[in-house]
Amino acid sequence: MMRHIFGGLALMGLAACAPAVPDSAAGVGFGDYDDYQRQQAAREAALNGEALPAPAAVSSEPLSATGAVQPASEAENLAADTAAALNSGETPLEASPSNPAPAVALNASGISDENNFENVAALRTIEGDKARIDQNRAQYKLVEPTELPSRSGNEGPNIVAFALETTHPVGTQLYKRFAASQTRADRNCAKYASADLAQAAFLAKGGPSRDRLGIDPDGDGYACHWDPSAYRKATGG
């Protein structure tokens, strides 16, 4: 019995000698972490000579886990819009027979009546469509093919054949020209309605070796800037 009493007294003595465990929630050397932050900010401001921000300058918006301000919810946005409308000073619109709501387009998709089955069914019938088809068929005219007309004896130069026989590009001089003038050539070319007509007249008067009309001053054999490349491309050349 005495051994138990002495053992209990020994344990109590050891407990009294053990050091006290500090409260981890209280921090080390300060009371509260928020107080520590405020004291640290005050110390930094004092060292830098800056004034502390007013309490009103601190935002009261809740912060997310990343520190960003959380956006307002849809309900909060709706409430803010409603309050702004009520405080705008303008009288809200009231629905009444004298102030009806705007008409809603019944065909908002843009589909025409011809593509709407219900509208077409109300306006047309299968019998009516058949009668209309028969009427159109009765008006058909069959045109029989005829023989191609023959060319007259006075055909003149064939500029298509000339274009396919030549291979040099526009501006390449192949023929000599004496006392050629581009100004005079432009004036002479103005007499023709197109370059094809000018080229045909040029070939009929001895072209391309001779330029009796004065419409091929550079001697390439092409009058009035006529270009044979279109005819060559048509045949794959």
Residue, then its C-alpha position, 0 to 999 in steps of 0.5 A: m500500500m505504501r509503495h502505491i502511495f509513494g509511486g503516485l507522489a513520484l508521478m505528481g512530482l514529475a508532472a510538476c517539473a515538466p515544461a508547459v507546451p505552448d499554444s500553437a494557435a497563438g503564434v510565436g511571439f505575438g497574439d494573433y496572425d491578423d494583428y501581426q500582419r497589421q503591425q508588419a504593415a505599420r512597420e513597413a509604412a513607417l520605414n518607407g515614410e508612407a501613410l497607412p491606407a484608410p480602412a475604407a480603401v480595403s475591399s470587402e469583396p470575398l477572395s477566392a483560393t487564388g486571391a482574385v475577387q469572386p464575380a457576382s452571381e447572376a442573382e446579384n447582377l439582376a438585383a443590381d440592374t433592377a436597382a439601377a433601373l428603379n433609381s434612374g428616374e425614368t418611368p418604367l413601361e407598363a403593359s396595357p391595351s393602349n401600350p401593347a407589347p411589340a409584335v413577334a415575328l412568326n416567321a423568324s427563321g426566314i422560311s418562305d411560305e413556299n417552304n412551309f408545308e402548312n401554308v402550301a397545303a392551304l393554298r395548293t392541292i395535288e390536283g391543282d399542281k397536276a393541272r399546272i404541270d400539264q399546262n406547262r408541258a403543253q407549252y413545250k416546244l421541241v427545237e430540232p437541230t439544223e445543219l451548221p451554216s457554211r461560211s461565205g467565200n470571203e472569209g478573210p484572215n482567221i485570227v484563231a488559226f494565226a494565234l495557234e500557229t504562233t508561239h512567241p509572247v506579246g512584245t517579242q519583235l519578229y518583224k522590222r518596222f520603219a518610222a513606227s510610232q506608238t502615238r500614231a498606232d494608238r490613234n489608228c487602233a481607235k478606229y476598231a471596235s475591238a483588238d480582234l477586228a484590228q488583228a483581222a484587218f492587220l492580217a488582211k493588209g499583209g500582216p504580220s510581215r508588213d504593217r500598212l495600217g500602222i497598228d503594230p509599231d513594236g513588230d511582234g505581229y500582234a496589232c493594237h495590243w491583241d493577245p493570242s494567249a486566250y485562244r492558246k489556252a482554250t486548246g490547252g496550249 
